[in-house]
């Protein structure tokens, strides 16, 4: 089963943190930045390449988890006098600090993406940039790529523009605070419009056949020296915020396609077998999926707060496998060009502090709007980017998978022999005695092996924990 995003809350756990440090060593995760990289970062932080355009009068705000300090995006939302909306969306300008071919650039190409462990973040760029000089922190003037969108009353993009500008965020908000303010009617208009625009963009996504998965995050929570696991279901504000990013990624793709040079994030359509497997999972989880109902319509009807629905949404992430990057130059037609979940051409361009490819996409978009030739350093890097991003994404996925396995084993290590309520959500087609169970409390998904009886797909059963070894990150259940 695809794994959950995860973070730790609560007090430190020495044993678990030691195991996570060992995991980082095993995976060859870089522990420190080389001295030359840190030196360049410090110099760049003090001497960035600043744009001429001053847009610090726009009262931008950011929406991120409370603990985040690497802030890639800031926005401002307004109604247009003639109807519709204007969206300003600022993206951290990493290229203002990173010199092509220098130590910072080489280290970023080696790291490719920020890695998230439950207890620690391994950043793409040194903290002097990612947590300070390049981050869109409140009340700090920063260089940015400032997008401006004019939307019609239905939320469709009429015009899109991006250029370098100095910006200044006014507030750092988090999702819970945003949701509460909107729900209680206390949000002022720039923030209150997030719901209006977000819902319009969600309707357009549905119209074009796109789908956003509201996959719950798994949290590791400490209580008096013991650990538990729980799910955090995304809030509506998470989705509305994501729609602004998706809109920007689609606009970036269109700009690059129009100029004939760029890098797209692509995803082929799911094979028939994958959808068939999802139908079996829906049946196992007692989710009604009539044959005439499209997959996207079913997913939009699900409530991630319900355990069975949350488990099914995790299964749905299997359809995102096969995503990659498609590069095109010289006016050639890219193949593939569509991201099937977005149901449109799409590009990663809104997280340059955390993802390598976004810096290049942003640079190509700025050149496209200016009617200028894209910088040679950006074009020269394109051919290698799909391979670099694939390797970096593979490592990030391994980090996530191994971290979850390790934490689940650590959480359950003192409970071997106990019984739990569980749902059989998967049975091996060739080995009906082997499958997967989903526990609601704690929020664990693990392997089950039966000695004699075939596992009852979709049934709630009592299971006994027979193995939980943090050393091997392995857990195993057996039916009672």
Wavefront OBJ file of the C-alpha trace (Angstrom):
o trace
v 0.000 0.000 0.000
v 1.328 3.499 -0.764
v 2.625 5.186 2.354
v 1.485 8.288 4.175
v 3.200 11.567 4.689
v 4.285 11.761 8.294
v 5.710 14.007 10.937
v 6.439 13.738 14.651
v 4.794 15.785 17.360
v 5.420 15.712 21.079
v 8.596 15.081 23.043
v 11.797 13.496 21.787
v 12.136 9.732 21.743
v 15.803 8.803 21.993
v 15.487 5.215 20.745
v 13.340 6.121 17.771
v 15.520 9.052 16.820
v 18.613 6.853 17.015
v 16.963 4.384 14.649
v 16.077 7.182 12.245
v 19.690 8.427 12.300
v 20.796 4.903 11.420
v 18.288 4.846 8.563
v 19.736 8.068 7.183
v 23.198 6.509 7.287
v 21.991 3.368 5.490
v 20.357 5.413 2.735
v 23.429 7.597 2.277
v 21.489 10.763 3.047
v 23.869 13.758 3.208
v 24.305 14.837 6.808
v 25.993 18.184 6.201
v 26.659 20.708 3.452
v 30.295 21.005 2.289
v 32.138 24.062 3.530
v 32.313 25.617 0.048
v 28.547 25.325 -0.320
v 27.909 26.943 3.056
v 30.339 29.735 2.235
v 28.630 30.461 -1.081
v 25.218 30.368 0.598
v 26.288 32.899 3.210
v 27.720 35.194 0.535
v 24.643 34.828 -1.669
v 22.345 35.522 1.279
v 24.129 38.827 1.814
v 24.433 39.707 -1.891
v 21.411 38.407 -3.859
v 20.701 39.488 -7.414
v 17.760 41.839 -6.845
v 15.162 42.811 -9.484
v 14.238 46.382 -10.400
v 10.471 45.934 -9.973
v 9.254 46.760 -6.464
v 5.970 45.048 -5.569
v 6.332 45.253 -1.806
v 3.071 47.220 -1.645
v 1.084 44.003 -2.295
v 0.090 42.593 1.138
v 0.960 38.960 0.519
v 0.444 36.154 3.026
v 1.685 32.563 3.274
v -0.167 29.376 4.289
v 2.031 26.568 5.591
v 2.278 24.148 8.509
v 3.045 26.073 11.726
v 6.625 24.802 11.998
v 7.591 25.537 8.380
v 10.267 28.134 7.736
v 11.129 27.246 4.117
v 8.303 29.276 2.599
v 8.153 28.955 -1.184
v 4.841 30.697 -1.901
v 2.922 33.779 -0.833
v -0.368 35.044 -2.257
v -2.773 37.935 -2.394
v -6.365 37.618 -3.602
v -8.686 40.405 -4.711
v -11.918 41.039 -6.571
v -11.646 42.850 -9.885
v -13.857 45.954 -10.271
v -15.336 44.635 -13.514
v -15.939 41.157 -12.089
v -13.794 38.142 -11.497
v -10.615 37.967 -9.430
v -6.947 38.919 -9.424
v -4.443 36.517 -7.879
v -0.878 37.477 -7.079
v 1.284 34.454 -6.322
v 4.908 34.979 -5.359
v 7.412 32.123 -5.657
v 10.804 32.235 -3.954
v 13.455 33.265 -6.501
v 16.180 30.707 -5.827
v 18.041 31.739 -8.975
v 18.664 35.123 -7.332
v 21.023 33.295 -4.956
v 22.353 30.244 -6.834
v 25.053 30.809 -9.445
v 24.912 28.250 -12.285
v 27.901 25.925 -12.150
v 28.915 26.957 -8.633
v 29.133 24.815 -5.488
v 25.530 25.609 -4.461
v 24.227 24.605 -7.863
v 26.221 21.367 -7.905
v 25.074 20.422 -4.397
v 21.438 21.101 -5.265
v 21.737 18.871 -8.321
v 23.192 16.169 -6.074
v 20.427 16.453 -3.494
v 17.546 17.117 -5.943
v 14.832 17.434 -3.290
v 14.303 18.127 0.381
v 13.904 14.882 2.324
v 11.391 14.591 5.144
v 11.971 12.226 8.039
v 9.603 12.146 11.020
v 12.196 13.850 13.209
v 14.255 15.913 10.791
v 14.264 17.671 7.437
v 17.256 17.277 5.074
v 17.048 20.454 2.983
v 17.834 20.984 -0.675
v 19.583 24.276 0.106
v 21.495 25.473 3.189
v 19.444 27.049 5.973
v 20.953 30.470 5.274
v 18.876 30.429 2.079
v 16.011 27.966 2.553
v 15.087 29.164 6.053
v 16.149 32.793 5.767
v 17.321 34.877 2.839
v 15.320 33.124 0.086
v 12.309 32.162 2.195
v 9.189 34.359 1.934
v 9.094 35.010 5.670
v 6.759 37.707 6.986
v 7.962 41.294 7.167
v 11.059 40.563 5.081
v 11.714 41.997 1.619
v 12.580 39.146 -0.740
v 13.247 38.591 -4.462
v 10.514 36.484 -6.030
v 8.947 35.348 -9.267
v 5.629 37.178 -9.026
v 2.756 35.626 -10.948
v -0.356 37.663 -11.690
v -3.561 35.975 -12.799
v -6.759 37.636 -13.875
v -9.693 35.242 -13.509
v -13.228 35.537 -14.827
v -16.215 35.171 -12.463
v -16.062 31.369 -12.943
v -12.414 31.207 -11.913
v -11.013 30.634 -15.413
v -7.658 32.199 -16.220
v -8.019 35.102 -18.629
v -4.420 36.319 -18.436
v -1.275 35.019 -16.757
v 1.951 36.915 -16.238
v 5.169 36.316 -14.287
v 8.163 38.554 -13.693
v 10.880 39.143 -11.148
v 9.935 41.478 -8.323
v 10.719 42.422 -4.760
v 7.896 41.283 -2.478
v 7.071 41.446 1.216
v 4.766 39.010 2.973
v 2.652 40.444 5.766
v 1.551 37.294 7.602
v 2.485 33.644 8.085
v -0.739 31.636 8.429
v -1.334 27.927 8.984
v -4.108 25.706 7.666
v -6.013 25.323 10.946
v -5.998 29.070 11.530
v -7.122 29.774 7.972
v -9.910 27.209 8.122
v -11.177 28.532 11.454
v -11.148 32.128 10.235
v -13.090 31.232 7.092
v -15.562 28.996 8.906
v -16.311 31.618 11.569
v -16.576 34.454 9.080
v -13.735 36.383 10.701
v -11.399 36.175 7.687
v -10.814 39.488 5.958
v -11.413 39.659 2.223
v -7.984 38.700 0.845
v -8.066 35.480 2.881
v -11.833 34.930 2.672
v -11.532 34.872 -1.127
v -9.416 31.706 -0.872
v -12.613 29.725 -0.345
v -14.415 31.398 -3.261
v -11.556 31.001 -5.724
v -10.618 27.558 -4.430
v -14.134 26.230 -4.919
v -14.340 27.706 -8.412
v -11.036 26.081 -9.340
v -12.212 22.756 -7.862
v -15.316 22.953 -10.057
v -13.133 23.576 -13.105
v -10.952 20.624 -12.121
v -14.042 18.421 -12.020
v -15.193 19.814 -15.369
v -11.945 18.891 -17.124
v -11.791 15.450 -15.465
v -8.981 16.127 -13.023
v -8.739 14.746 -9.518
v -7.075 15.807 -6.269
v -6.555 13.145 -3.607
v -7.238 14.326 -0.056
v -4.889 11.758 1.410
v -4.612 11.860 5.220
v -1.220 12.483 6.783
v 0.046 10.091 9.407
v 1.218 11.686 12.619
v 3.492 10.135 15.201
v 2.367 11.381 18.608
v 4.276 10.952 21.884
v 2.476 10.516 25.207
v 4.560 10.145 28.381
v 7.346 8.265 26.650
v 5.086 6.035 24.525
v 4.085 6.545 20.896
v 0.825 6.394 19.036
v -0.113 6.871 15.386
v -3.018 8.905 14.081
v -4.286 10.335 10.814
v -4.753 14.004 10.013
v -7.351 14.432 7.308
v -6.747 17.438 5.030
v -8.901 20.497 5.614
v -10.837 22.202 2.819
v -8.311 25.051 3.089
v -5.543 22.588 2.146
v -7.357 21.895 -1.105
v -8.135 25.540 -1.873
v -4.504 26.463 -1.336
v -3.413 23.574 -3.574
v -5.686 24.853 -6.348
v -3.691 28.101 -6.540
v -0.508 26.087 -6.972
v -2.118 23.822 -9.572
v -3.356 26.841 -11.512
v 0.188 28.223 -11.541
v 1.663 24.911 -12.667
v -0.832 24.711 -15.539
v -0.061 28.286 -16.587
v 3.656 27.547 -16.481
v 3.163 24.522 -18.719
v 1.185 26.600 -21.219
v 3.890 29.279 -21.324
v 6.652 26.765 -21.942
v 4.626 24.890 -24.557
v 3.980 28.170 -26.372
v 7.710 28.906 -26.604
v 8.751 25.334 -27.384
v 11.222 24.869 -24.511
v 10.438 23.504 -21.092
v 9.997 20.709 -18.600
v 6.592 19.250 -17.765
v 5.421 17.033 -14.938
v 3.577 14.218 -16.697
v 1.517 11.187 -15.720
v 0.118 8.573 -18.107
v -3.438 7.360 -17.774
v -3.884 4.516 -15.328
v -3.916 1.057 -16.911
v -7.153 -0.918 -16.732
v -5.634 -3.355 -14.262
v -4.933 -0.584 -11.764
v -8.536 0.591 -11.798
v -9.697 -2.993 -11.436
v -7.547 -3.383 -8.343
v -9.083 -0.222 -6.901
v -12.543 -1.649 -7.469
v -11.543 -4.720 -5.455
v -10.216 -2.463 -2.706
v -13.468 -0.478 -2.691
v -15.428 -3.688 -2.308
v -13.122 -4.807 0.491
v -13.669 -1.550 2.333
v -17.465 -1.583 1.815
v -17.365 1.484 -0.427
v -20.200 1.538 -2.926
v -18.804 2.117 -6.431
v -21.455 1.600 -9.111
v -19.975 0.701 -12.496
v -21.449 3.799 -14.138
v -19.698 6.130 -11.668
v -16.290 7.402 -12.887
v -13.297 7.052 -10.622
v -12.866 10.819 -10.213
v -16.500 11.249 -9.162
v -16.173 8.513 -6.557
v -13.024 10.031 -5.068
v -14.682 13.433 -4.736
v -17.491 11.825 -2.737
v -15.181 10.328 -0.101
v -14.700 11.659 3.417
v -11.045 11.340 4.529
v -12.199 11.490 8.166
v -13.804 8.053 7.779
v -11.234 5.254 8.255
v -12.465 3.122 5.338
v -12.432 6.131 3.010
v -8.986 7.182 4.232
v -7.653 3.681 3.520
v -9.157 3.750 0.021
v -7.612 7.163 -0.695
v -4.255 5.658 0.204
v -4.879 2.901 -2.336
v -5.755 5.552 -4.936
v -2.233 6.963 -4.789
v -1.164 3.857 -6.714
v -2.602 5.541 -9.806
v 0.010 8.274 -9.426
v 2.821 5.819 -10.045
v 4.520 6.416 -13.348
v 4.689 10.189 -12.956
v 7.798 11.692 -14.482
v 9.255 14.708 -16.236
v 9.155 15.399 -19.967
v 11.691 17.801 -21.472
v 11.278 19.499 -24.830
v 13.409 21.995 -26.752
v 13.540 23.545 -30.186
v 9.784 23.738 -30.583
v 9.321 19.963 -30.581
v 6.024 18.462 -29.416
v 6.538 16.829 -26.022
v 5.366 13.260 -25.561
v 3.802 12.702 -23.130
v 2.491 16.185 -22.436
v -0.439 15.602 -20.067
v -0.641 14.917 -16.364
v -3.646 12.617 -16.181
v -4.571 13.535 -12.593
v -4.506 17.248 -13.467
v -6.122 16.475 -16.828
v -4.018 19.160 -18.501
v -0.393 20.035 -19.216
v 1.259 20.819 -15.900
v 4.670 21.828 -14.545
v 6.330 21.835 -11.145
v 7.279 25.469 -10.546
v 5.984 26.521 -7.114
v 8.455 24.868 -4.706
v 12.006 25.839 -5.785
v 13.334 25.867 -2.215
v 12.467 22.168 -1.921
v 12.570 20.741 -5.464
v 15.282 21.180 -8.074
v 13.191 21.228 -11.273
v 11.090 24.197 -10.169
v 14.009 26.637 -10.420
v 14.426 25.830 -14.113
v 10.718 25.919 -14.934
v 10.377 29.317 -13.281
v 13.330 30.683 -15.215
v 11.888 29.510 -18.530
v 8.515 31.089 -17.725
v 10.048 34.477 -16.892
v 11.887 34.425 -20.218
v 8.719 33.399 -22.068
v 6.688 36.313 -20.690
v 9.530 38.749 -21.421
v 9.793 37.480 -24.996
v 13.448 36.695 -24.358
v 15.562 33.685 -25.134
v 15.752 31.357 -22.130
v 19.102 31.504 -20.329
v 21.584 29.005 -21.668
v 22.334 27.571 -18.220
v 18.684 26.590 -17.832
v 18.392 25.043 -21.291
v 21.673 23.166 -20.893
v 20.416 21.526 -17.691
v 17.139 20.260 -19.122
v 18.287 16.970 -20.649
v 19.654 15.675 -17.328
v 16.743 16.875 -15.185
v 14.318 13.960 -15.752
v 16.949 11.447 -14.636
v 18.050 13.601 -11.696
v 14.476 14.157 -10.568
v 13.656 10.448 -10.929
v 16.599 9.486 -8.724
v 15.787 12.150 -6.158
v 12.115 11.239 -6.083
v 12.993 7.564 -5.708
v 15.121 8.359 -2.662
v 12.382 10.565 -1.203
v 9.851 7.755 -1.627
v 12.240 5.289 0.016
v 12.745 7.676 2.930
v 8.993 7.956 3.394
v 8.351 4.218 3.123
v 11.212 3.156 5.369
v 10.416 5.838 7.939
v 6.804 4.743 8.219
v 7.817 1.085 8.533
v 10.326 1.955 11.217
v 7.930 4.098 13.223
v 5.129 1.541 13.010
v 7.478 -1.165 14.281
v 8.725 1.118 17.063
v 5.200 2.040 18.114
v 4.150 -1.620 18.292
v 7.333 -3.231 19.628
v 5.980 -3.595 23.184
v 2.584 -4.864 22.056
v 3.530 -8.199 20.490
v 0.844 -10.709 21.439
v -1.932 -8.118 21.735
v -5.050 -8.305 19.580
v -6.561 -5.507 17.497
v -9.612 -4.792 15.378
v -8.582 -4.648 11.715
v -9.959 -4.645 8.189
v -8.537 -6.918 5.493
v -7.941 -4.487 2.663
v -5.864 -6.643 0.348
v -5.339 -10.360 -0.300
v -2.524 -11.722 -2.447
v -4.045 -13.096 -5.643
v -1.598 -16.010 -5.684
v -1.337 -16.540 -1.922
v -4.796 -16.160 -0.326
v -3.260 -16.751 3.110
v -1.246 -13.522 2.811
v -2.594 -9.996 2.728
v -2.742 -6.542 4.254
v -4.766 -5.254 7.186
v -5.677 -1.730 8.199
v -5.854 -0.871 11.890
v -7.834 2.158 12.935
v -6.177 2.488 16.344
v -3.231 2.748 16.099
v -3.228 4.014 12.512
v -1.175 1.159 11.092
v -1.202 -0.765 7.813
v 0.618 -4.089 8.006
v 1.154 -7.536 6.557
v -0.951 -10.466 7.761
v -0.279 -14.174 7.286
v -2.855 -16.869 7.987
v -1.824 -20.434 8.796
v -4.775 -22.282 7.262
v -7.783 -20.161 6.284
v -7.994 -17.828 3.301
v -8.233 -14.222 4.381
v -11.717 -12.665 4.104
v -11.255 -9.673 1.844
v -13.070 -6.637 3.210
v -14.036 -8.190 6.531
v -13.321 -6.756 9.946
v -11.452 -9.357 11.936
v -9.488 -9.693 15.143
v -5.740 -9.951 14.551
v -2.811 -10.675 16.829
v 0.487 -8.871 16.486
v 3.106 -11.589 16.085
v 6.155 -9.517 15.214
v 7.268 -5.898 15.585
v 10.986 -5.399 15.107
v 12.285 -1.825 14.774
v 15.653 -3.306 13.790
v 14.186 -4.681 10.573
v 11.270 -2.220 10.368
v 8.955 -5.229 10.138
v 5.509 -5.849 11.588
v 3.384 -8.963 11.104
v -0.122 -9.930 12.131
v -2.034 -13.223 12.240
v -5.814 -13.743 12.402
v -7.139 -14.694 15.835
l 1 2 3 4 5 6 7 8 9 10 11 12 13 14 15 16 17 18 19 20 21 22 23 24 25 26 27 28 29 30 31 32 33 34 35 36 37 38 39 40 41 42 43 44 45 46 47 48 49 50 51 52 53 54 55 56 57 58 59 60 61 62 63 64 65 66 67 68 69 70 71 72 73 74 75 76 77 78 79 80 81 82 83 84 85 86 87 88 89 90 91 92 93 94 95 96 97 98 99 100 101 102 103 104 105 106 107 108 109 110 111 112 113 114 115 116 117 118 119 120 121 122 123 124 125 126 127 128 129 130 131 132 133 134 135 136 137 138 139 140 141 142 143 144 145 146 147 148 149 150 151 152 153 154 155 156 157 158 159 160 161 162 163 164 165 166 167 168 169 170 171 172 173 174 175 176 177 178 179 180 181 182 183 184 185 186 187 188 189 190 191 192 193 194 195 196 197 198 199 200 201 202 203 204 205 206 207 208 209 210 211 212 213 214 215 216 217 218 219 220 221 222 223 224 225 226 227 228 229 230 231 232 233 234 235 236 237 238 239 240 241 242 243 244 245 246 247 248 249 250 251 252 253 254 255 256 257 258 259 260 261 262 263 264 265 266 267 268 269 270 271 272 273 274 275 276 277 278 279 280 281 282 283 284 285 286 287 288 289 290 291 292 293 294 295 296 297 298 299 300 301 302 303 304 305 306 307 308 309 310 311 312 313 314 315 316 317 318 319 320 321 322 323 324 325 326 327 328 329 330 331 332 333 334 335 336 337 338 339 340 341 342 343 344 345 346 347 348 349 350 351 352 353 354 355 356 357 358 359 360 361 362 363 364 365 366 367 368 369 370 371 372 373 374 375 376 377 378 379 380 381 382 383 384 385 386 387 388 389 390 391 392 393 394 395 396 397 398 399 400 401 402 403 404 405 406 407 408 409 410 411 412 413 414 415 416 417 418 419 420 421 422 423 424 425 426 427 428 429 430 431 432 433 434 435 436 437 438 439 440 441 442 443 444 445 446 447 448 449 450 451 452 453 454 455 456 457 458 459 460 461 462 463 464 465 466 467 468 469 470 471 472 473 474 475 476 477 478 479 480
